[in-house]
Amino acid sequence: MEALSLLRQCTMARKTVREEKDYYVFGHRRVPKDTPTAWKSQVQSEYYSLKQLVILLEHADAPMVTYIAACTSKGVKWVASIEKADVLAYLRGQTDDAAQIDKTAAPPSSERANKRSHNELQKGMTDTEMREAKKAHAQRLENRGGGGSRAGLLSGQDPLLSRGEGTGIGGISQDKLLELRAKRLSHKRNTIVSVGDDAADNPVDPKFLGADKMIVAKILANEMSISDRNSVLRKEGKSFRFALEYYNQVRRKEKDQARENVDGYGKRKTRADREARQSGSGRGGTISASGGRGGSGGGAGGGGDLAGATPVIIVPTVPTSLVTLYNATDFLQDGNFIPTMDKKSKSERKPSEIMIERVNSQGKKMKFRVIDNATRLHPKEWKACVCVLVQGAAWQFKGWEWDQPVTLFQNVLGVHMKFDDVRVNDKVSQWNVRVLEINKHKRHLDKGALLEFWRLLDEFMLLNKPEMMT
């Protein structure tokens, strides 16, 4: 951590780091700019160079955008924003230590130092000296294999065998001792590398070691160290345009698929939409005045199991809507419009649902169930749903069986009620709904709006769900 300590001492003494080409000068010492420091980034998993930290100090008080631009212009990575405060605090002497400082393992040498050591090694040996050193080293390894000791053993130099011919230890003959000793030496050579007496007499030539390091340095210089994906992408001479083209191709395919699964209003099609499209519902049917489709099979509701079912009308939950559960009975049954806020001001409690009774256009007395929480409806009850009073926001249909306007208003009658002096909502004008106007002040006109509502609903039910009308 010598480079880091020099920079910290210079910063704490409020001295400016002087530059000389590719070096930083600290007093009488010149340090290469690319020298790695002991500060290891936890984000980039590599040591910050001296140049990175100097640039950080120069732009310590500048905005992050300005600092990143300076690093980019000088061709270095910037210090991660989450580590910036810790690095500056240590260099300024505000903290004495940091967990990111690696005190145990020395950081890798700078590229300049590697080049300098490589040039020094090239001066070590000529090719002829290298070949001779290799031969001497090979001979030395061969002698260490035990051949010399074997010769000495057979020549009678072993002290155990120097007692004379025919004598031995413990009654064992010399031939038997020779055989046992040979086996022991063979086992020793195969398990433990022994250093013979010739190691001191014939040491390894230092020039040979230097030449060997030179070869290793040449190999390492031609290798590319892959630390992360960014270093691979920054490799000079490499073009990854094919990857970009492949990515764009995949993105185009995903957009095409997404476009097929979205209706005309930017909403994702539901499972009911896909099933209706696959079954061909609505094809060849009759379009009613309300936009519903009728066919020979019972219309949008489908099936003859609706006979005797109670029709369902869904009203908005928002109190700013003209018709809610507070005033649905007054308007839909009695033809008297009373604003919701007036009903709430009288501390009237909102019912969970209400029942409306009326005689339809066929002369049959019917009951209609009016609710505002459609998420509680079962699938069979959804088939009995005949009308939705539209507030004007698509989120009103969230969580419904048909949660898209296109599909919803193919199965039920959509009605939007508004005051006569209010402009129609832009979204509502794009939906397949009927608009009914209520006069804000003339209450005697409410009956006309009510009759128009029931006329539209009777027409829709006759064309799409006739079994519910008889």
Sequence and secondary structure as in RCSB ss.txt:
>XXXX:A:sequence
MEALSLLRQCTMARKTVREEKDYYVFGHRRVPKDTPTAWKSQVQSEYYSLKQLVILLEHADAPMVTYIAACTSKG
VKWVASIEKADVLAYLRGQTDDAAQIDKTAAPPSSERANKRSHNELQKGMTDTEMREAKKAHAQRLENRGGGGSR
AGLLSGQDPLLSRGEGTGIGGISQDKLLELRAKRLSHKRNTIVSVGDDAADNPVDPKFLGADKMIVAKILANEMS
ISDRNSVLRKEGKSFRFALEYYNQVRRKEKDQARENVDGYGKRKTRADREARQSGSGRGGTISASGGRGGSGGGA
GGGGDLAGATPVIIVPTVPTSLVTLYNATDFLQDGNFIPTMDKKSKSERKPSEIMIERVNSQGKKMKFRVIDNAT
RLHPKEWKACVCVLVQGAAWQFKGWEWDQPVTLFQNVLGVHMKFDDVRVNDKVSQWNVRVLEINKHKRHLDKGAL
LEFWRLLDEFMLLNKPEMMT
>XXXX:A:secstr
 HHHHHHHHHHHTT   EEETTEEEETTEEEETT EEEEE TTTSSEEEHHHHHHHHHTTTS HHHHHHHHHHTT
     HHHHHHHHHHHTTS S  TTB  SS     HHHHHHHHHHHHTS  HHHHHHHHHHHHHHHHIIIIIHHH
HHHHTT SGGGTT TT  BTTB HHHHHHHHHHHHHHHHHH     THHHHS   HHHHHHHHHHHHHHHHHS  
  SHHHHHT TT   HHHHHHHHHHHHHHHHHHHHTB TTS B  HHHHHHHHHTTTTT EE TTS EE TTSTT
T SSTTTT   EEE    TTSSS TTTHHHHHTT     HHHHHHTT    SEEEEEEE TTS EEEEEEES GG
G  HHHHHTEEEEE  S GGGGTTSSS SHHHHHHHSEEEEEEETTS   HHHHHSS EEEEE SS GGGHHHHH
HHHHHHHHHHHHHH GGGT 
